[in-house]
């Protein structure tokens, strides 16, 4: 497991350079005392590993911007991809309270030649906008949700796609979460498009930290949502991470088909394919313990497989080995 003794660790994502695995993670000092305060003190840390179990922390990747910038409150979750010219792109969420003290989220990026030293691009490249996405002025949600960019290459070579946690402007308040979609030819300029999912009476208020992969030949989309932010029909599951089987990585994604992948004790499930044997692995961060208190820390890898059409996680690799 990856954890820090002096900081809370939560959302995270990976990059694989062919030699080492890179873990980018959100962290904030435990000196805040209240773990809920961590969200507005988040920086993006960085660790590396050769086996996905033992991690070495290295220099941080990003910190929040200066006053007045789109990320002046915090830098939140993202994803990392490599352009064909060798440049690494780290897409991330920038949060600000400049708009009347409310939390507004936008998407920006930074670039690197070595995955270690990053340079932010000036300003945001995407934000929530009508007619497809709910904005702060609706008053129906606690923030302007537009975060957690997941970027991947088009399977047919037609540029790049980005999925974003967002909300539709209509529908049941706790079922209004949708997966926003954007497209780019070069990773720098982005075109906002209509969502690849729709609100549902059996849905979720937010589909956090989405990821799409083809696991053993089957496309699947992962997202996270806790009971408090979901429709009543979903609350009994007490789940943290959910999986939606699909026909294509390009969607559409039917949230009514979502099945629990973890309990609420594990949040932000991420898939990564191990380089040496091709095994797909699930990671998550420890959300709460038996007493309901926040824990933090990224788990050891858990092998996944399809069982009767559902994605299922096994025991952590490190626990099995011991």
Buried (B, 14 or more C-beta within 10 A) or exposed (E): BBBBEEBBBBBBBBBBEEEBBBBBBBBBBBEBEEBEEBBBBBBBBBBBBEEBBEBEBBEBBBEBBEEEBBBBBBBBBBBBBBBEEEEBBBBBBBBBBEEEEBBBBBBBBBBBEEBEEBEBEEEBBBBBEEEBBBBBEEEBBEBBBBBBBBBBBBEEEEBBBBBBBBBBBEBBBBBBBBBBBBBBEEBEEBEBEEBBBBBBEBBBBBBBBBBBBBBEEEBBBBBBBBBEBBBEEBBEBEBBBBBBBBEEBBBBBBBEBBBBBBBBBBBBBBBBBBEEEEBBBBBBBBBBEEEEEBBBBBBBBBBBEBEEEEBBBBEBBBEEEE
